[in-house]
Amino acid sequence: GQQLVDDISHTLGLKACIATNNRAKGTRIHELLSSDVVQHNLTLRNVLIDFYAYFGEVETAKQLFYSHSHNDHFGVSSLLNAYVHAGEYKSALSLYDSYSALHDDICHSTAIKACIHTNEFEKGQDIERRLSGKHGLVAKTTLIDFYAHFGDMQTAETIFGSLPLSGKDTVDTVAFNAMMTGYIQNGECEKALALFDAHPKLQNATSNILAVKACAHLNEFDRGKAIHSRVLDMDSARHSV
């Protein structure tokens, strides 16, 4: 009855606080909740973990996760994200290994992200093999980051090339920038610029900066200056609206 309505309202309220970056209001919502309600409403507890993870309060997120023996893959995913967000990559992988029965593609993807930072190539590949055949854009973008980090640009290119340009899970600016970053990290700046030129609709502030960076590496001053001028024109047009 009323308790269910209240719980749904609190859950939606906390999600809104994450979306609007309002830590104070979210904390007040948490203060309204009894520990009994938090312990027995898994969805609400997971949103609270997400909330504290978002604001970098890993200890609080951890306390909420371990406050009850019953967890699900959403909770594991939320705490994994909290660890990675806070740069606690070893803790993330330890959690991942401890809850192997509660993994989904989001958990796998976050764990692969942790492997990039701990330089564990084989472990990352092992986790990749556990991804479902339906893993989407987020996992594929993480894999582009992963293989680029370890210098395997051929595999990164294959994954990027598998992303459709229309329909479901289409290539987006995040995947596009991940690929550009990979090329630059691996000294393939011409390829980064060729990719940049091939996808004008995917260009954003980050990709423009990456393109200028690639030009700097190639000593192409005029080309970099032209891209930079275009960025300034775009900014000017935005501010004049």
Buried (B, 14 or more C-beta within 10 A) or exposed (E): EEEEEBBEEBBEBBBEBBEEEBBEEBBEBBEEBEEEBBBEBBEBBBBBBBBBBBBEBBEBBBEBBEEEEEBBBBBBBBBBBBBBBBEBBEBBBEBBEEBEEBBBBBBBBBBBBBBBBEEBBEBBBEBBEBBEEEBBBBBBBBBBBBBBBBBBBEBBBEBBEEBEEEEEBEBBBBBBBBBBBBBBBBEBBEBBBEBBEEBEEBBBEBBBBBBBBBBBBBEBEEBBEBBBEEBEEBEEEEEEE
